[in-house]
């Protein structure tokens, strides 16, 4: 997702996100035109984007790499679309596209809404199926179960779903979207209100996580995935660029320990590309950062320091197992991780 092409903007000085996505679903029971079928769909993401980062993590934790291929866009884009500028000749090797926009136009030649990641694309037709990111990852858990790896964790446990849905909705409204509400406020009053909402929610999360290792108890669920992708970008981008500066994440003891705990689990931190994250926000958001200068800092080596959260429970994947390392083609370059390059 991106603020330049997602239809979001200023409404009476208060930031408003366009949340009208292509809501088709890929299902296991044949109830939609898009059946679960290994090899048929390509997940298009950008490592810079927190919403796309969710889908990368869930796909990895569930072991869906061999059944859902993944295309990577670069960290920046123009007003038209995300582009496949990381690939040889600037084209996705499976879809043959230079721009993600081409998949949306293959679905609807008159498509005029945001060209957002993550997007699931039907490879045979080249048409986007859905860019409904919240439903997409839940469907990875519930519709693709026949293709989960052995030992895949249960990320959306049925007994917890009612409470999980409430927690995830608050995280989305107040934290995931809350940082954008601060960054794109069009007036002091709107910003002050957004700032208070964000840090009220972060205080609530600190309290919730003080005596439980993860948001829903002793094991990782999708709720943790959704919070993690915002926390992973907090000190690097949101604290300064979006003016979310009451405290750094590293100055909030419970959330900082929790975030490092997740970061150090296979499938979480090894999906984070700090240079691409910074390049995206500081270059694309030229209205906030007109010079497009990318900061050298902060030092990210602190993500690897001990967190001691295992004292609250030692089975982060429940009855499951950690995922294996990602395929070589999907690995984040070593110097783009903690303590690596300042920027590209």
Secondary structure, DSSP 8 states (H G I E B T S, - for coil): --TTTSS-EEETTEEE------B--EESSS-SSEE--TTSEEEEEETT-HHHHHHHHHHHHHT-TTTSEEEEE-S-B-SS-BB-TTSGGGS-TTT--SBTHHHHHHH-TT--S---SSEEEETTTTEEEE--HHHHHHHHHHTSGGG--TT---SS-GGGHHHHHHHHHHHIIIIITHHHHHHT-SSHHHHHHHHHHHHHHHHHHHHHHSSSSBTTBSS--HHHHHHHHHHTTIIIIIHHHT---SS-GGGSHHHHHHHHHHHTSTTTGGG--HHHHHHIIIII-TTT-TT---------GGGGS---GGGG-S-TTTTS-------GGG---GGGSTT--S--
